[in-house]
Amino acid sequence: MRQIVLDTETTGIDPKSGHRIIEIGCVELFNRKLTGNHYHEYVNPQRVVEDEAIEVHGITNEFLADKPVFSQVADSFLEYIRGAELIIHNAPFDVGFIDHEFNLLGKGHGKVYDHCSVIDTLVMARDKHPGQRNSLDALCKRYDVDNSGRVLHGALLDSEILADVYLMMTGGQTMLSLGAESEENSSGAQAGAIRRLASGRAPLKVVAANAEEMQLHEAKLDALGEDCLWRR
């Protein structure tokens, strides 16, 4: 199964008020393994970014001035996500903005749900942890995922972190390192595509058997006879 973990940053909170996307960040999972095939674009919104939004993500109007407009990246973005299952935290927000951008382009691009299915990890987290905080930062703490580099919101970094959280929420990542074949095909692009464990985690406590327990163990093995596997 091909899944795309996606996040956006925007000029404000409501596309109905004319706000636009300024950053798209995606990472790819295939059969629950990070592939290293990511998508990342900054986008000139052709309007002013609100000061409150800049405080959240740190992306300024000056920085975006020479970036491509959405119409220039729309086709490559759509090709990247087409047919995948999107994993998004608070999906109505990001999907609403993407649909708004597609709508501004006119006919031909449709809506997100015309091309992809969507999993909302916020809904999933609320079902698993009712009555608790379920922001991305709260989930990182709950699942012991390192988000120490998340001083400001950023679409690609948040997608990478959300991928780790999603894998932990749904049973853990099945393989932390990638096979040699995939590394060879992407020229080492997957070097960072492993689950980041939170730094500072206390080491696991090792409890050794005492002398009495060892005697009981040996007596049990003696009772099993000469064919006891543990004696071989």
N, C-alpha and C positions, 0 to 999 in steps of 0.2 A: 504494500500500500504506500502510495506517495502522499505525504502530508507536508504542508507548508505552514510554518509558524510565522505569523505576520504581525507587524505593528506599524503604526503611522504616527507622525507628529504633524501638527496643524497650526494655522494662524490663530485659532480660537476654538470655541467649543461647539459651534452650531453651523453646519453648512447652509441652513436656511437663512442665516444672516450674512451669507456671502463668504464665509470662511473657507479656506482651501488647504489642501495637503501640501506640506513642505518637505517631508521626508518619508520614504518607504523603506522598511527593512524586513527581510524575509530570510529564514533558514529552512533547508530541506531535510525532512526525515524520510527514509525509505526503509520499510519494515522495521520501524522504531530505531533506526540507526541514523545518526547525523552524517550527512554525506560530504559536507564542506561546500556544496553548491548553494551559494547564497545570492540574494538579489538586494542591491542597495542603491538608492538614488536620492539625492537632494533635488528639490523641485522649486523653481521660482513661482510663487503663488500669484504674481501679478497684482498684488495688493499688500498692504502693510500688515506685518505681524504684530499682534497686540502685545503690549508690555507684559501683561500677566502670563501670556503664553511663553514669552522669552524667559521669564523667571523659572518656568518649568523645564524647558528643554535647552535653553541657551543658544538657540539658533537665531541669528540677527538678520535684519533686512539687508545689511551690507554684505553678509556672507552669501545670501541667496541671489544677489543681483545678477551674477553671471551664470547661474545654474539653468538647466533646460526647463522649459515649461512642461506642464503635464502632457500636452498633446504630443510632445517629442518622445516621451517615454512610455506612453500608454500601450502601444502595441507590444513592446518587449516585456512590459510588466504583465499584460494579459497572457502572453504566450508562456511566461514563467509559471503562472498560477493555474492555467487552464487544466481542468480535469483533476485537480488535486483536492484533498480535504484540507481546508484552512483551519488552523488552530489560532484563536484570537482571544485575548483577555478583554472582556466587555465588548463583544463582537458588534452590537448595534452601532457603537460609536464609529469604529473603523470602516465597517461595511457601509454605513450611511455616507461617510465622506467619499469612499471610493465610488459608490453609485452616483453621487453628486458630480464627481469629476467625469465619469463616463457620460452622464447626461449632458454635461456642457459640451461634449464633443459631438453631440448629435447621434443619429442612428448608426448602428453597426457594432457598438460595443456592449449593448445590453446592460445587465446588472450582474453583480457578483454571483447571485444564486443561479444565473443562467449558465455559469461555467464551473462552479465549485459547490461543494457542500461545506458547511461550517460547524465547527465545535467551539462553543463559548466556554472557556475555562473558568470564567467568573461564575457562571451558572453551575458548572460542575463542582467548583469549590464550595459554593453555598449549599449544594446538596450533601456534600461530604462533611462539611463543617458548619452546620447551621448555628446561627447566633454568634459566630466568631468573625474577626476581621479577615477579609479575603482579598486584600490588595495584593499586588505582585510582591511587594516587599514583605508583607505578612506571610505569604506562602513560602517565600525563600527561607524565612526564619523557621517556619513549621517543618519544612522538608530538608533543612540543612543544606541549602544551595547558596553558594557564595555570590553575593551581589555587592561586594565591597567597592567595585568599580562604578557603581551606579550613583554617582553624585547628582547628575542631571539625567532626565529622561532622554533616551536616544533610541530610535526605532530598531536599529540593527542589534545593539546590545540588549535591549529589552526582549527582542525575539530570541536571542541566544539563551537568555536567562529563562524565558518562558518555556522554551523547549526542554530545559533541564527540569523545570517544575512539572511540566505536563508528563514527562516520562516517570517521574517519581509518583505523581498522583495516580497514575494508571498502572503501577506495578513495577516501576524501575526500568532502567535502561538495560537491554539484554546484552549489549557488548559495549564496553567503554572505549576500546581502541578499534581502529578500522583495519580491515584486511590489507595485505600488501598490494593486492590488485587495485583497490580503489585509491590507495595512496599514489601508486604509480600513474594512474590515469589523470590525477588532478595536480600533479607536480607538488605534492605536499600541502595542498590547500587545506587539508583536513587536520593539520597538526593540532589545531585548537578545538577540534570537534569532538571533545569528550566531555562527560559530565563534570562540572566543576564542584568538588566537595568544599564545603565551607572550611576555611582555614581556622586553626585554633581548636578544632574538635578534640575532645579528650580521648586519649588512647583507650582501646578496649581493655578491661580488666581481665587478667589471666588468673584463674583459680586452679591451683594444683591439688591433687589428691594428697591427703595426709597418710601417715604410716598405717594407721588402722584400716583406712579405705583401701590401700594397696594390698594389705593382707587379705581382706575380704575378696578383692578382685582376683588375686592369685588362687584363692580357694575355689572360687567359682569356675575358673579355667580348669583347675585340676578335676573338678566334678564333671566337666564336659568330655574328658577323656583324651586319648591320643590324637583323635581326628580334629581337635579344636583348631579352627582357622587362625585364632589369635596367637597360637603357639608356633605357627609356621614362619 
